Amino acid sequence: MVIALPEFTPAQESLFLTLGSRAIDSRLPRPFLGDTMSDETIATIGYRLDKFPTLNTKLIGQRSKVFDVAVRTKRLDEIVRRFVAAEPDAVVLDLGAGLDGRMFRVNPPPTVQWYDIDFPEVIAIRRQVLPQPANTHSIAADLTDPRWLQDLPADRPAIMVADGVIPFLTHDDFVSLVYRLAGHFPDGQLALNAYTTYGIWVLKHARAMRPIAGDVVNRGINDPRQPEHWITDLTLIDEILATRAPEVADMPLIGRLASRLAGRSPAVSRRMATAVLHYRF
Ligand SMILES: C[S@@+](CC[C@H](N)C(=O)[O-])C[C@H]1O[C@@H](n2cnc3c(N)ncnc32)[C@H](O)[C@@H]1O
């Protein structure tokens, strides 16, 4: 089956960068994440990953190419898995879910209600290519529109995961979104992969990022404590630096050395590789 895609905006197209990275990772002899469903989804759609120079380049080895996305996905999955194990009546919100099958990796108890939110164009494809178990809900909406939240249960603990979506939200829209979410649920957590101001600059200006650069509007986070000042209900639980991940041991020599060196300094680490930020509210 080959699915005809609509004309995606750069923000929507970016879902193939993360999905494609996971697909390439799953083909490695010793994958970091091992999400074969991503590869199946790419094949079902018949999407050509060579649209993204960064996935196609021969200048970087496959392991280095996928390390960042695969490892951050793994850390975010672990956070969600721990949360739903402790809170089996939880609500999970995957903000800007794209075509990611996080639910199938996390495999939450059936009592958990899982919501994947993305633009209508993306959700239309999602409904065609991914299974929709009974406790899963796909919400076709712009995250900046407050209305989609109204129908969600407000009496359960919630975990929100934002994987790859922040660059496409303005600072004010991101703060308003988190503020609304933290106000809707009695308590919960937020887990995201952060982008520094330098990381945002790279997304906007690097040749390899041209397919998505046009929709990058966020200004970046340089200090994981900054969001605590924007939204007083948020408290940082942890910052997880990819340069210090156990998976660094499975990187090629140069990447391993560079990560170990950068890992000595959080500031350098944040610029060089993903930092996963984990908050409670
Ligand atoms: C880099 S992709 C990440 C997709 C998915 N989280 C993953 O990790 O594979 C960013 C996603 O955010 C979605 N997105 C960006 N801005 C959005 C908005 N305002 N409302 C809903 N979805 C949005 C895009 O459509 C895209 O699917």
The ligand as a Tripos MOL2 file, in Angstrom:
@<TRIPOS>MOLECULE
LIG
   27    29     1     0     0
SMALL
NO_CHARGES

@<TRIPOS>ATOM
      1 C1          9.5450   16.6620   14.6480 C.3       1 LIG1
      2 S1          7.8840   16.1560   14.5050 S.3       1 LIG1
      3 C2          7.8160   15.0360   15.8720 C.3       1 LIG1
      4 C3          6.7240   14.0390   15.7320 C.3       1 LIG1
      5 C4          6.7020   12.9950   16.8410 C.3       1 LIG1
      6 N1          6.5760   13.5850   18.1420 N.3       1 LIG1
      7 C5          7.9420   12.1610   16.7760 C.2       1 LIG1
      8 O1          8.7390   12.2330   17.7180 O.co2     1 LIG1
      9 O2          8.1110   11.4410   15.7980 O.co2     1 LIG1
     10 C6          6.9270   17.5510   15.0850 C.3       1 LIG1
     11 C7          5.4310   17.2970   15.0530 C.3       1 LIG1
     12 O3          4.7690   18.3730   15.7180 O.3       1 LIG1
     13 C8          3.5900   18.6690   15.0120 C.3       1 LIG1
     14 N2          3.2120   20.0540   15.3090 N.ar      1 LIG1
     15 C9          3.9850   21.1590   15.1750 C.ar      1 LIG1
     16 N3          3.2840   22.2550   15.5540 N.ar      1 LIG1
     17 C10         2.0570   21.8150   15.9410 C.ar      1 LIG1
     18 C11         0.8790   22.4760   16.3980 C.ar      1 LIG1
     19 N4          0.8220   23.8090   16.5620 N.pl3     1 LIG1
     20 N5         -0.2090   21.7210   16.6510 N.ar      1 LIG1
     21 C12        -0.1860   20.3690   16.4740 C.ar      1 LIG1
     22 N6          0.9070   19.6920   16.0540 N.ar      1 LIG1
     23 C13         2.0040   20.4110   15.7810 C.ar      1 LIG1
     24 C14         3.9750   18.4730   13.5490 C.3       1 LIG1
     25 O4          2.8390   18.3210   12.7280 O.3       1 LIG1
     26 C15         4.8400   17.2190   13.6440 C.3       1 LIG1
     27 O5          4.0800   16.0520   13.5220 O.3       1 LIG1
@<TRIPOS>BOND
     1     1     2 1
     2     2     3 1
     3     2    10 1
     4     3     4 1
     5     4     5 1
     6     5     6 1
     7     5     7 1
     8     7     8 2
     9     7     9 1
    10    10    11 1
    11    11    12 1
    12    11    26 1
    13    12    13 1
    14    13    14 1
    15    13    24 1
    16    14    15 ar
    17    14    23 ar
    18    15    16 ar
    19    16    17 ar
    20    17    18 ar
    21    17    23 ar
    22    18    19 1
    23    18    20 ar
    24    20    21 ar
    25    21    22 ar
    26    22    23 ar
    27    24    25 1
    28    24    26 1
    29    26    27 1
@<TRIPOS>SUBSTRUCTURE
     1 LIG1         1 GROUP 0 **** ****
